[in-house]
């Protein structure tokens, strides 16, 4: 499993335990604790999504640079072989 999936399972388990731990409280108190936990999880995933967006942009830029270098090397190789 990927790291993100383990984080998701862990946070869901935490939310479940928080929800289950409030069983002795009133229904509205229980819902309040559950909602707070879910909001925390949502914020955590928003932060993670932003970090991943930045990482994707960096990897895309790196990929463009590598492709450009590759094209130059292919042309150089063809010249050395006398194809071009």
N, C-alpha and C positions, 0 to 999 in steps of 0.2 A: 504494500500500500504506500501511496505517496505521503509525504510529510503533512501536506495540507489535509488529507483525509484523516490522518491520526489526530490532528488538531481539532477538526470538526467533531470527530467521535468523542474526544476528551471534553470539549466544551458542551456538547449535547448531554454527555453523562453528568457533567457538573450541574447543568441546568435541571436535569431530571432529579438529581439528588437534592438540589435546593428546593425544587417543587415538592418532592416527596417529604422532605424534612419539615415542611410547613403544614403537614396534614392535620396537626393538632390545632392550628390557628383557624380563624374564620376564613370563609371563602374569599372575601375581598382582600384580606391580608395575604392570602396564598397567591391570588392572582397578581397582586402588587409585586411580590417577591419574584414571581415567575417573569413578569413583564420586565422588571429591572434586569434580570439575568439575561433575558433575550435581547434587550437593548444593548447590553454590554457585548454580547456575542456579535450582534450586527455591526457595532462600531469596530470591533476587532477585525471582522472580515472586510469592512470598508477600508481600513488602514492597510490590510494585507493586499487588497485589490489595487490600491494606489501604488504600493511598492512593486507589485507585479507589472503594472502598466509601465512604470519607469524602466524596469528590467527588460521588458519586451522591446521598448524603444531603443535601448542601448544595444540589445542583441540584433535588432533589425539593422541598425547603423553598422555594426560590426560585420554583419552578413553582406551588406552592400559593398563595404570596403574589401572584404575577402573575394567577392565575386569580381570586382574590378581588377584586383591583383591577379586573379586566376585568368581573366581574359588577356591581360598583358603577357602572362607567362605562356599561354596557348599560342599567341601571336609570335612570341619570341621563339618558341619551340618549332613552329611551322617555318619560320625564317631559317633557323638552323638546319632544318631538314631539307630546305630548298623548295618547299611547297609554295611559299608566297614570293 
